[in-house]
Amino acid sequence: MAGDVLVRFGVAVPEGLLRDFDRQIERKGVPNRSEAIRQLIRDSISDTRWTEGKGTVYGSVTISYNHHTREACSTLTDIQHDFGDVIICTNHVHADHDHCVEVIMVKGEASRVKALIEELSGVRAINNLSPVIASIL
């Protein structure tokens, strides 16, 4: 977190594991081990917040669906209105004659975003649902 004092600590790992880690961070262009470990820690905390349904999260939920399925559009609209407190915006694309893709941008309490995803998962018309969720640390 910005402005925090950096604390040094030691980590003992098997040599082969460290060698593999160094190759991985080099391929990814991470400047050094410290930054790579900071990223892993942030990812772990973010994942825990999401899993536990606690804290504010940000992200997107991408859905694809057949818009000809009975009441698909009205059901999706109703759900989105019910979750207006966490939906920032949506982007709707007509993929082909029968299918639409929507990207729903979200920000809010993790438990509430999870509830939105659960509601969307229950819509019969949805072919695919892919959430990408993160938290700011």
Phi, psi and omega per residue, in radians:
M1 nan 2.484 -3.063
A2 -0.993 2.335 3.071
G3 1.489 -0.135 3.115
D4 -1.231 2.596 3.062
V5 -1.306 2.333 3.109
L6 -1.366 2.366 3.139
V7 -2.042 2.251 3.102
R8 -1.569 2.443 3.050
F9 -2.583 2.737 -3.116
G10 -1.764 2.591 3.102
V11 -2.323 2.252 3.085
A12 -1.778 2.166 3.125
V13 -2.391 2.711 3.069
P14 -1.064 2.526 -3.068
E15 -0.983 -0.754 -3.139
G16 -1.105 -0.682 3.117
L17 -1.117 -0.754 3.123
L18 -1.134 -0.688 3.111
R19 -1.074 -0.784 3.103
D20 -1.100 -0.723 3.128
F21 -1.085 -0.813 3.136
D22 -1.048 -0.719 3.104
R23 -1.111 -0.717 -3.130
Q24 -1.113 -0.843 -3.097
I25 -1.186 -0.537 3.068
E26 -1.147 -0.770 3.110
R27 -1.056 -0.671 -3.114
K28 -1.380 -0.210 -3.140
G29 1.401 0.322 3.078
V30 -1.251 2.302 -2.974
P31 -1.137 -0.524 -3.099
N32 -2.870 2.985 -3.134
R33 -1.052 -0.714 -3.101
S34 -1.023 -0.797 3.138
E35 -1.163 -0.679 3.117
A36 -1.077 -0.746 3.130
I37 -1.190 -0.702 3.066
R38 -1.018 -0.747 3.117
Q39 -1.091 -0.734 3.111
L40 -1.089 -0.718 3.127
I41 -1.136 -0.800 3.119
R42 -1.067 -0.755 3.108
D43 -1.063 -0.728 -3.134
S44 -1.117 -0.779 3.132
I45 -1.134 -0.756 3.123
S46 -1.076 -0.788 3.121
D47 -1.071 -0.704 3.133
T48 -1.142 -0.758 3.090
R49 -1.006 -0.779 -3.123
W50 -1.136 -0.841 -3.110
T51 -1.058 -0.737 -3.121
E52 -1.413 -0.208 3.138
G53 1.246 0.572 -3.104
K54 -2.168 2.514 3.089
G55 1.601 2.928 3.132
T56 -1.460 2.329 3.095
V57 -2.189 2.799 3.115
Y58 -2.274 2.701 3.059
G59 2.862 -2.822 3.137
S60 -2.398 2.656 3.024
V61 -2.208 1.975 -3.136
T62 -1.734 2.231 3.103
I63 -2.197 2.557 2.948
S64 -2.150 2.491 -3.082
Y65 -2.702 2.789 3.065
N66 -1.561 1.981 -3.067
H67 -1.310 -0.141 3.082
H68 -1.451 -0.270 3.127
T69 -1.061 2.375 -3.050
R70 -0.878 2.167 3.071
E71 1.073 0.308 -3.120
A72 -1.029 -0.898 -3.062
C73 -1.134 -0.763 -3.128
S74 -1.197 -0.628 3.105
T75 -1.132 -0.794 3.125
L76 -1.116 -0.694 3.103
T77 -1.113 -0.766 3.121
D78 -1.050 -0.789 3.131
I79 -1.074 -0.774 -3.118
Q80 -1.128 -0.618 3.074
H81 -1.192 -0.644 3.116
D82 -1.152 -0.427 -3.112
F83 -1.985 0.539 3.123
G84 -1.063 -0.351 3.130
D85 -1.278 -0.345 3.123
V86 -2.033 -0.221 3.137
I87 -1.546 2.116 3.123
I88 -1.444 -0.842 3.131
C89 -2.894 2.925 3.059
T90 -2.300 2.673 3.055
N91 -2.222 2.154 -3.041
H92 -1.970 2.281 -3.139
V93 -2.225 2.356 3.039
H94 -1.518 1.786 -3.060
A95 -1.232 -0.769 3.055
D96 -2.735 -2.919 -3.061
H97 -1.046 -0.554 -3.035
D98 -1.866 -0.336 -2.953
H99 -2.115 2.565 3.070
C100 -2.171 2.700 3.023
V101 -2.198 2.327 3.065
E102 -2.208 2.449 2.993
V103 -1.969 2.083 -3.097
I104 -1.866 1.982 3.119
M105 -1.490 2.325 -3.057
V106 -2.236 2.666 3.015
K107 -2.683 2.174 3.093
G108 2.867 -3.010 3.129
E109 -1.036 2.321 -3.062
A110 -0.950 -0.711 -3.117
S111 -1.110 -0.609 3.139
R112 -1.266 -0.701 3.088
V113 -1.130 -0.690 3.071
K114 -1.051 -0.719 3.128
A115 -1.085 -0.706 3.085
L116 -1.050 -0.821 -3.122
I117 -1.089 -0.698 3.108
E118 -1.098 -0.752 3.105
E119 -1.074 -0.814 3.141
L120 -1.100 -0.648 -3.133
S121 -1.070 -0.450 -3.124
G122 -1.467 -0.058 -3.119
V123 -1.410 2.118 -3.047
R124 -1.028 -0.570 -3.040
A125 -1.287 -0.324 -3.046
I126 -1.264 2.207 3.097
N127 -1.576 -0.586 -3.062
N128 -2.627 2.450 3.093
L129 -2.402 2.137 -3.086
S130 -2.306 1.790 3.059
P131 -1.489 2.521 2.981
V132 -2.236 1.917 -2.985
I133 -2.172 2.425 3.098
A134 -2.503 2.864 3.013
S135 -2.176 2.715 3.124
I136 -1.620 2.182 3.134
L137 -1.950 nan nan
